[in-house]
Amino acid sequence: MNSLVQPLHRFRRHFFTWQMTSIRFAALWSLVMVLVDNLHFFHAVSHLFNVFTLGGALFVLCLALLLWLLTFIVISLVMLPYIIKPLMMLLLVSAASTAYFMNAYGIVIHKLMIQNLMETDVQEVSSLLSRELLGYLLMLGVLPAILVGRCHIVYEKPMREIWHRLKIISIALLLAIALILSMSSQFASFFRNHKDVRQMANPLNFIYAGIAYAVEKDTQFVKPIGEDAQLNARGLAATKPTLLIVVVGETARADHFSINGYDRATTPLLAQQPIINYPSVTSCGTETAISVPCMFSQLPRKDYSDRKAKEQESVLDVIHRAGVPVLWRDNNSGCKGTCDRVAYEDMRALTLLDLCNKRECFDNVLLHELEQKVGLMPAQGIGHKVIVLHQKGSHGPDYYHRYPESAEVFTPACHTNQLQECSREEVVNAFDNTIHYTDQFLVRTIQWLESQSGYYNTAMVYLSDHGESLGENGLYLHGMPYMIAPTAQKHVPFFFWFSPGFERDNHIDRQCLIAHASQDYSQDNLFHTLLGLMNIDTAVYKAPLDMLSECRAR
């Protein structure tokens, strides 16, 4: 009898229990999830890139390898004894259910979807149950989870395990970077223009969404700043109220403005205006989500973090607290929390035949019925007012959508968001057309301010959020880490326009400003410069960072 029982025990031990090193475990299960849980992702990718061409097939292959490497890195980082098995089981089941909902309903998993899941009830959950879902959970979740449970993971001695793990993760990270750089234009276009497809990458999609939800769910108290803010004597003694417009540009490169020496006439109308131009200004970040809140924050770039910025008010709050109403008009993707406590108007939803097409509205929509809006702003005290206009500007990669067809000056222009399919000349032409259209928009804004000069002392500040790469060294778009980002992504245009009445009431020495304009400045200066322009005294104001402080009579 023992001769029969012992072989059965050996069979059960070897068949139902298997062992492997921690690195092989992470590599195997990350590969399994990439291959079996990403049908919807790769199906969507195949519609974006022709897999029957060599270039398209190579990109999809590189994308699959990148997804595997990134998933492997994530799993390797949490490969801890007693933790990794239950965590991997949960991950497999979650990836299976995610695959089902993406395949069955075409949805993508993002932060708000996680929030919906956490706030749902039993009745809603039960309405989603089906045999198909149970099949996915069983075949792609439960059965692999059982195999994970039966796996014996072999770890080395702690310090050797850590050292070995760090080496493998570093190699995987370098390979991932190499894959991206090998097809940088395709990856740049994919990451920037196809967020909906990126959010299908399973399991990274719901891991990221879950973390983002958990972080944001941690309610942050917004600390007031500048609670002592008030108009100073000059602000109270003005002959007319001040009307200041701050134009926040999008993706504009300073070196593609002809007023900064660019060799083609991209800004011919601004060249005829009495602006004070600053050719050497750098951004706080290389993407809107960082630069916009940073430029309105009292935090300098070296101390800035998104969390810190969200935990304190912006300069717009300080201005509003001083009794100056603020209106933010947006033709972009929102103010990134900067305008949460002031009046906000989303201009993207308008359907105006002369200012919009079926896809979007052009930046001139920001001036639509602006006089009526200004008239409706509460007139407090002297009646000073601040308006922020947030442009769509030069946002890519589909630059040709940022301007009307009639405004296409530089040809041939790239008419696709797949920048790698266009020559560099076509990409640059399309981008320069956006600058040329911005030139028209900014001058229209100045002309509108001039029309208000009978009632207000008017002024305008223009500053772009960040720059853009246009194929230099194989790089496109923006968003590179600041320390390694090229100058093209950080060098931004900046200028002032002042009406004669504004200059006179504020005792501004124009020649002094022009003499200082060639100095190096950054978005760190905006917070204090705006307070200075509006004559607001507060303890958070720092005169050395106010670009006008040395050129304004005391």
C-alpha positions in Angstrom: 0.0 0.0 0.0 2.8 2.4 0.9 4.3 1.8 -2.5 1.1 3.3 -4.0 0.6 6.2 -1.5 4.1 7.6 -1.6 4.0 8.2 -5.4 0.6 9.9 -5.0 2.1 12.2 -2.3 5.1 13.0 -4.6 2.7 13.7 -7.5 0.5 16.0 -5.5 3.6 17.9 -4.0 5.2 18.4 -7.4 2.0 19.1 -9.4 0.3 21.4 -7.0 3.3 23.1 -5.5 6.0 24.8 -7.6 8.8 27.1 -6.7 10.8 30.0 -8.3 12.8 33.0 -7.4 11.2 36.3 -6.6 12.5 37.9 -9.8 11.1 35.0 -11.9 7.8 35.3 -10.1 7.5 39.0 -10.8 8.5 38.5 -14.4 6.1 35.6 -15.0 3.0 37.1 -13.5 3.5 40.5 -15.0 3.9 38.8 -18.4 0.7 36.8 -17.8 -1.3 39.9 -17.0 0.0 41.8 -20.0 -0.9 39.0 -22.3 -4.3 37.9 -21.1 -5.8 41.1 -19.5 -5.0 43.6 -22.3 -7.1 42.5 -25.3 -9.0 45.8 -25.2 -5.8 47.8 -24.9 -4.1 46.2 -27.8 -7.2 46.3 -29.9 -7.5 50.0 -29.4 -3.8 50.5 -30.2 -4.1 48.5 -33.4 -6.6 51.2 -34.6 -4.1 53.9 -33.9 -1.1 52.3 -35.6 -1.2 50.1 -38.7 0.2 46.8 -37.4 0.6 45.6 -41.0 3.4 48.0 -41.6 6.9 47.5 -40.2 6.8 50.7 -38.2 3.4 50.1 -36.8 4.2 46.5 -35.8 7.5 47.5 -34.2 5.8 50.3 -32.2 3.1 47.9 -30.9 5.8 45.3 -30.0 7.8 48.0 -28.1 4.6 49.2 -26.4 3.9 45.6 -25.2 7.5 45.2 -23.9 7.2 48.6 -22.2 4.0 47.6 -20.5 5.6 44.3 -19.4 8.7 46.1 -18.0 6.7 48.7 -16.1 4.3 46.0 -14.6 7.4 43.9 -13.7 8.9 47.0 -11.9 5.7 47.7 -10.0 5.4 44.0 -8.8 9.1 43.8 -7.9 8.8 46.8 -5.7 6.2 45.1 -3.5 7.8 41.6 -3.5 7.8 41.1 0.2 7.4 37.7 2.0 3.9 37.1 3.4 2.6 40.1 1.5 3.2 39.4 -2.2 1.0 36.3 -2.5 -2.3 37.8 -1.2 -1.5 41.1 -3.0 -0.9 39.3 -6.3 -4.1 37.3 -5.9 -6.0 40.5 -5.4 -4.2 42.0 -8.4 -5.1 39.1 -10.6 -8.7 39.1 -9.7 -8.9 42.9 -10.1 -7.1 42.8 -13.4 -9.6 40.1 -14.6 -12.6 42.2 -13.6 -11.1 45.2 -15.2 -10.5 43.3 -18.4 -14.1 42.2 -18.4 -15.5 45.7 -18.0 -13.2 47.1 -20.7 -14.0 44.3 -23.1 -17.7 44.2 -22.4 -18.4 48.0 -22.1 -15.5 49.7 -23.6 -14.9 51.7 -20.4 -11.5 52.8 -19.0 -10.6 52.7 -15.4 -9.6 56.1 -14.0 -9.8 57.9 -10.6 -13.5 58.8 -10.9 -14.3 55.2 -11.8 -12.6 54.1 -8.6 -14.5 56.7 -6.7 -17.8 55.4 -8.2 -16.8 51.8 -7.2 -16.0 52.8 -3.6 -19.3 54.8 -3.2 -21.6 52.2 -4.8 -24.0 49.9 -2.9 -24.8 46.2 -3.0 -27.8 46.7 -5.3 -25.7 48.4 -7.9 -23.0 45.8 -7.7 -25.5 43.0 -8.1 -26.8 44.6 -11.3 -23.4 44.2 -12.8 -23.0 40.5 -12.1 -23.2 38.1 -15.1 -22.1 34.7 -16.2 -19.5 36.4 -18.4 -18.1 38.3 -15.5 -17.9 35.2 -13.4 -16.2 33.4 -16.3 -13.5 36.2 -16.5 -13.1 36.1 -12.7 -12.7 32.3 -12.7 -10.4 31.8 -15.7 -8.3 35.0 -15.5 -8.5 35.7 -11.8 -9.3 32.8 -9.4 -7.4 29.9 -11.2 -4.2 32.0 -11.6 -4.6 33.1 -8.0 -4.7 29.4 -7.0 -1.5 28.9 -8.9 0.1 31.8 -7.1 -1.0 30.4 -3.8 0.6 27.0 -4.6 3.9 28.7 -5.6 6.9 28.6 -3.3 8.9 31.8 -3.7 12.6 31.4 -3.0 14.2 34.5 -1.5 17.9 35.1 -1.0 19.4 36.4 2.2 17.9 39.9 2.9 20.8 42.2 1.8 21.6 40.0 -1.2 18.0 39.9 -2.2 17.7 43.7 -1.9 20.9 44.2 -3.9 19.9 41.7 -6.6 16.4 43.2 -6.8 17.7 46.7 -7.2 20.0 45.6 -10.0 17.2 43.9 -11.9 14.8 46.8 -11.4 17.4 49.3 -12.7 18.0 47.2 -15.8 14.3 47.0 -16.4 14.0 50.8 -16.0 16.9 51.4 -18.4 15.3 49.1 -21.0 12.0 50.9 -20.6 13.7 54.2 -21.2 15.6 52.8 -24.2 12.4 51.5 -25.7 10.8 55.0 -25.4 13.8 56.8 -26.9 14.0 54.3 -29.7 10.6 55.5 -31.0 10.3 58.8 -29.2 8.1 60.6 -31.7 5.5 57.7 -31.8 5.6 57.4 -28.0 5.3 61.2 -27.5 2.2 61.3 -29.8 0.7 58.2 -28.1 1.2 59.5 -24.5 0.1 63.0 -25.2 -2.9 62.4 -27.6 -4.4 59.1 -26.5 -5.0 59.4 -22.8 -8.1 57.3 -23.1 -6.1 54.4 -24.6 -3.3 54.8 -22.1 -5.9 54.3 -19.3 -6.7 50.8 -20.7 -3.2 49.5 -19.9 -4.1 46.7 -17.4 -3.2 46.4 -14.4 -1.3 49.7 -14.3 -4.5 51.7 -15.1 -6.3 50.7 -11.9 -3.2 50.7 -9.8 -2.5 54.3 -10.7 -6.2 55.3 -10.5 -6.5 53.7 -7.1 -3.4 55.5 -5.7 -4.7 58.8 -7.2 -8.1 58.4 -5.6 -6.5 57.5 -2.2 -4.3 60.6 -2.3 -7.0 63.0 -3.4 -9.5 61.5 -0.9 -7.1 62.7 1.8 -8.9 66.0 2.1 -6.5 68.9 2.2 -7.1 72.0 4.3 -6.4 75.1 2.2 -4.4 77.5 4.3 -5.2 81.1 3.8 -2.3 83.4 2.9 -2.2 87.2 2.8 -5.0 87.6 5.3 -3.7 91.2 5.8 -4.1 92.0 2.1 -5.5 95.5 1.4 -5.1 98.2 -1.3 -2.3 100.6 -0.5 -2.6 104.4 -0.7 -1.8 104.5 -4.5 -4.4 101.9 -5.2 -7.0 103.9 -3.2 -6.0 107.2 -4.9 -6.2 106.0 -8.5 -8.1 108.4 -10.8 -9.8 105.4 -12.4 -10.2 101.8 -11.4 -7.7 99.3 -12.7 -8.7 96.6 -15.2 -6.0 94.0 -15.5 -6.0 91.1 -17.9 -3.6 88.2 -17.3 -3.4 86.0 -20.4 -2.1 82.5 -19.6 -0.6 81.1 -22.8 -0.4 77.4 -23.6 2.8 75.7 -25.0 4.2 78.8 -26.5 7.9 78.9 -27.2 9.7 82.2 -26.6 12.2 81.5 -29.4 9.3 81.2 -31.9 8.1 84.7 -31.2 9.5 87.1 -33.8 9.6 89.9 -31.1 12.3 87.7 -29.5 14.4 87.5 -32.7 12.8 84.5 -34.5 13.5 84.7 -38.2 10.0 84.5 -39.5 7.1 87.0 -38.8 5.1 85.0 -36.3 4.2 88.1 -34.1 4.0 91.0 -36.6 1.0 92.7 -34.8 2.6 92.6 -31.4 5.7 94.2 -32.9 3.6 97.3 -33.6 2.3 97.5 -30.0 4.0 99.5 -27.2 4.7 96.3 -25.2 7.5 95.8 -22.8 9.0 92.4 -23.8 11.0 90.0 -21.6 13.0 87.7 -23.8 14.6 85.6 -21.0 11.9 84.0 -18.8 11.8 80.4 -17.7 8.8 78.3 -16.6 8.2 76.5 -13.3 7.4 73.2 -15.0 7.2 71.6 -18.4 3.5 70.8 -18.2 0.3 72.7 -17.5 -0.6 70.8 -14.4 2.6 72.0 -12.7 3.2 75.4 -14.3 -0.2 77.0 -14.0 -0.7 76.4 -10.2 3.0 77.2 -9.7 3.1 80.5 -11.4 0.1 81.7 -9.3 1.7 80.3 -6.1 3.9 82.1 -3.6 6.1 78.9 -3.7 9.3 79.3 -5.8 10.0 76.5 -8.2 12.7 75.0 -6.0 10.2 74.5 -3.2 7.1 73.8 -5.3 5.1 70.6 -5.1 1.5 69.9 -6.1 0.5 69.0 -2.6 2.0 72.1 -1.1 0.3 74.3 -3.7 -3.1 72.7 -3.0 -2.7 73.2 0.7 -2.5 77.0 0.4 -4.2 79.8 -1.5 -2.9 81.4 -4.7 -2.3 85.1 -5.6 -5.8 85.2 -7.0 -7.2 84.6 -3.5 -5.0 87.3 -2.0 -6.2 89.8 -4.7 -9.8 88.8 -4.1 -9.3 89.2 -0.3 -8.1 92.8 -0.9 -11.5 93.6 -2.3 -10.6 93.1 -6.0 -13.0 90.7 -7.8 -11.3 88.1 -10.1 -12.8 86.2 -13.1 -11.1 83.2 -14.7 -12.2 82.5 -18.3 -11.0 79.2 -19.6 -10.6 77.8 -23.1 -8.2 75.0 -21.9 -8.5 72.1 -19.5 -9.2 74.1 -16.4 -7.2 76.1 -13.9 -5.7 73.1 -12.0 -7.1 74.3 -8.7 -5.8 77.8 -9.0 -9.2 79.5 -9.5 -11.3 77.3 -7.2 -12.3 80.2 -4.9 -12.9 82.9 -7.5 -15.4 83.3 -10.4 -14.9 80.8 -13.2 -16.3 80.6 -16.7 -15.8 77.6 -19.1 -15.8 79.0 -22.6 -15.3 75.6 -24.3 -19.0 74.7 -24.1 -20.1 77.5 -26.4 -21.3 76.9 -29.9 -20.6 80.2 -31.7 -20.4 79.8 -35.5 -17.8 82.6 -35.9 -15.6 81.5 -33.0 -16.0 77.7 -32.8 -16.1 74.7 -35.0 -17.6 71.3 -34.3 -14.5 70.2 -32.4 -13.6 73.2 -30.2 -13.5 77.0 -29.8 -10.6 79.2 -30.9 -9.0 81.5 -28.4 -10.9 84.6 -29.6 -13.9 83.1 -27.8 -12.3 84.3 -24.6 -13.3 87.9 -25.6 -16.9 86.9 -26.3 -19.2 89.3 -24.4 -16.4 90.2 -22.1 -17.6 93.8 -21.6 -20.9 92.5 -20.3 -19.1 90.1 -18.0 -16.9 92.9 -16.6 -20.0 94.9 -16.0 -21.5 92.1 -13.9 -18.4 91.7 -11.7 -19.1 93.2 -8.3 -17.8 96.7 -8.0 -16.1 96.8 -4.6 -14.4 100.0 -3.3 -12.5 101.8 -6.1 -13.8 99.2 -8.6 -10.5 97.5 -9.6 -10.9 94.2 -11.4 -8.7 91.3 -12.6 -9.5 88.9 -15.4 -7.5 85.8 -16.3 -7.8 84.4 -19.9 -6.5 80.8 -20.2 -5.7 80.0 -23.8 -5.7 76.7 -25.8 -2.8 78.4 -27.5 -0.3 76.1 -29.2 -1.3 72.8 -27.5 -0.3 69.8 -29.6 0.2 67.5 -31.2 -2.7 68.5 -33.4 -1.5 72.1 -33.8 -3.6 72.6 -36.9 -6.7 72.5 -34.8 -5.7 75.5 -32.8 -6.4 78.0 -35.5 -9.0 78.5 -38.3 -8.1 77.3 -41.8 -8.1 80.9 -42.9 -5.3 81.7 -40.4 -2.9 79.1 -41.9 0.0 81.3 -43.0 3.0 79.0 -43.0 2.7 76.0 -45.4 2.9 73.1 -45.8 1.6 72.5 -42.3 1.3 69.1 -40.5 -2.4 68.1 -40.5 -2.3 65.1 -38.2 -1.6 64.4 -34.6 0.9 61.7 -35.7 3.8 64.1 -35.8 6.2 61.3 -37.0 4.2 61.1 -40.2 5.1 64.8 -41.0 8.4 66.4 -42.0 10.0 68.6 -39.4 9.2 71.6 -41.6 5.5 70.7 -41.6 5.5 70.3 -37.8 7.2 73.7 -37.3 4.9 75.4 -39.8 1.8 74.1 -38.0 3.3 75.3 -34.6 4.2 78.7 -36.0 0.7 79.1 -37.3 -0.5 78.7 -33.7 1.9 81.5 -32.6 0.7 83.7 -35.5 -2.9 83.2 -34.4 -2.0 83.9 -30.7 -0.4 87.2 -32.0 -3.8 88.1 -33.5 -5.6 87.1 -30.3 -3.3 89.1 -28.0 -3.6 92.2 -30.1 -7.4 91.9 -30.1 -7.2 91.7 -26.3 -5.1 94.9 -26.2 -7.5 96.6 -28.6 -10.4 95.6 -26.3 -8.6 97.0 -23.3 -8.0 100.3 -25.2 -11.8 100.4 -25.8 -12.3 100.3 -22.0 -9.8 103.1 -21.3 -12.5 105.7 -20.8 -13.6 103.8 -17.7 -10.5 102.0 -16.5 -6.7 102.3 -16.3 -6.0 99.1 -18.3 -3.1 96.7 -18.4 -2.2 93.3 -19.6 0.3 90.6 -18.7 1.0 87.7 -21.0 2.9 84.6 -19.9 3.0 81.1 -21.3 2.8 78.1 -19.0 5.7 76.1 -20.7 7.3 75.6 -24.1 7.4 72.7 -26.6 9.8 70.4 -28.3 9.3 70.2 -32.1 11.5 67.3 -33.0 14.9 68.5 -31.8 17.0 65.5 -31.0 14.0 63.3 -31.7 11.9 64.9 -28.9 8.3 66.2 -29.4 5.7 67.9 -27.2 6.6 68.6 -23.5 6.4 67.2 -20.1 10.0 66.0 -19.7 11.4 66.0 -16.1 12.6 69.6 -15.4 16.2 68.7 -14.7 16.7 67.0 -18.1 14.1 69.0 -20.2 15.5 70.9 -23.1 15.4 74.7 -23.0 12.6 74.7 -25.7 10.3 73.3 -23.0 11.2 75.9 -20.3 11.9 79.1 -22.2 8.6 81.0 -22.3 7.4 84.4 -23.7 6.4 87.2 -21.3 5.4 90.8 -21.8 3.5 93.7 -20.4 1.1 96.2 -22.0 0.1 99.3 -20.1 -2.3 102.0 -21.1 -1.0 105.6 -20.6 -3.4 106.1 -17.7 -2.2 103.0 -15.9 1.5 104.1 -16.3 0.7 107.6 -15.1 -1.3 106.6 -12.0 1.2 104.0 -11.0 4.2 106.3 -11.7 5.8 103.6 -13.9 9.1 104.5 -15.6 8.8 102.8 -19.0 12.5 103.3 -19.9 13.6 101.8 -16.6 11.5 98.7 -17.4 12.9 98.4 -20.9 16.5 98.7 -19.4 15.7 95.8 -17.0 13.9 93.6 -19.5 16.9 91.7 -20.7 17.6 90.3 -17.2 16.7 86.7 -16.3 13.3 86.2 -14.8 11.0 83.2 -14.1 7.4 82.4 -13.3 8.4 82.8 -9.6 8.1 86.6 -10.3 4.4 86.5 -11.3 2.9 86.2 -7.8 4.6 89.4 -6.5 4.4 91.3 -9.7 0.6 90.9 -9.8 0.3 92.2 -6.2 2.5 95.1 -7.2 0.4 95.9 -10.3 -2.8 95.9 -8.3 -1.2 98.0 -5.5 -1.9 95.4 -2.8 0.0 95.5 0.5 0.5 92.2 2.4 3.2 90.5 4.3 3.5 87.8 1.6 4.5 90.4 -1.0 8.3 90.4 -1.7 9.4 93.6 -3.6 12.6 92.0 -4.9 10.5 89.6 -6.9 8.2 92.2 -8.3 9.4 92.9 -11.8 8.2 96.6 -11.6 9.4 97.5 -8.1 12.6 99.2 -9.2 10.9 101.2 -11.9 8.0 102.6 -9.9 8.2 105.8 -8.0 7.7 105.4 -4.3 
